[in-house]
Amino acid sequence: MIYKNAVGRRVTIPFHGSRVLHPKVVKSILRDADLTPESLNKLL
């Protein structure tokens, strides 16, 4: 999946079925997408 934020920055988010992403991977994705955990919760 590819996430694109308001300024056009793109981040690839891995999708592996029922596997849970490692917390460091999630943190890296959030950093690359310029998101905070709180803003992610608002999007969900």
ZAGUVO-370481 format. One line per field, with one value per residue (C-alpha): residue number from 1; x, y, z; residue in one letter. Coordinates in steps of 0.02 Angstrom, whole numbers, always signed. Example, Ala and Ser with C-alpha at 12.3 -4.5 7.8 and 13.67 -1.06 7.14 Angstrom:
residues 2
nr <- 1_2
east <- +615_+684
north <- -225_-53
up <- +390_+357
rest <- A_S
//
This chain:
residues 44
nr <- 1_2_3_4_5_6_7_8_9_10_11_12_13_14_15_16_17_18_19_20_21_22_23_24_25_26_27_28_29_30_31_32_33_34_35_36_37_38_39_40_41_42_43_44
east <- +0_+63_+17_+24_+11_-57_+109_+129_+258_+239_+275_+263_+174_+203_+52_+81_-91_-117_+63_+87_+218_+364_+349_+512_+441_+283_+388_+491_+335_+261_+424_+434_+252_+280_+141_+126_+43_-99_-128_-128_-264_-368_-351_-408
north <- +0_+176_+321_+498_+645_+820_+886_+738_+639_+451_+306_+121_+22_-166_-281_-462_-532_-574_-536_-394_-263_-243_-83_-16_-37_+56_+195_+208_+217_+354_+452_+437_+490_+636_+571_+555_+406_+523_+583_+402_+361_+506_+438_+265
up <- +0_-34_+79_+10_+131_+99_+31_-87_+10_-21_+96_+56_+192_+190_+196_+244_+279_+461_+516_+639_+595_+714_+818_+744_+569_+619_+697_+538_+429_+539_+532_+342_+325_+445_+559_+747_+831_+881_+703_+644_+769_+704_+527_+581
rest <- M_I_Y_K_N_A_V_G_R_R_V_T_I_P_F_H_G_S_R_V_L_H_P_K_V_V_K_S_I_L_R_D_A_D_L_T_P_E_S_L_N_K_L_L
//
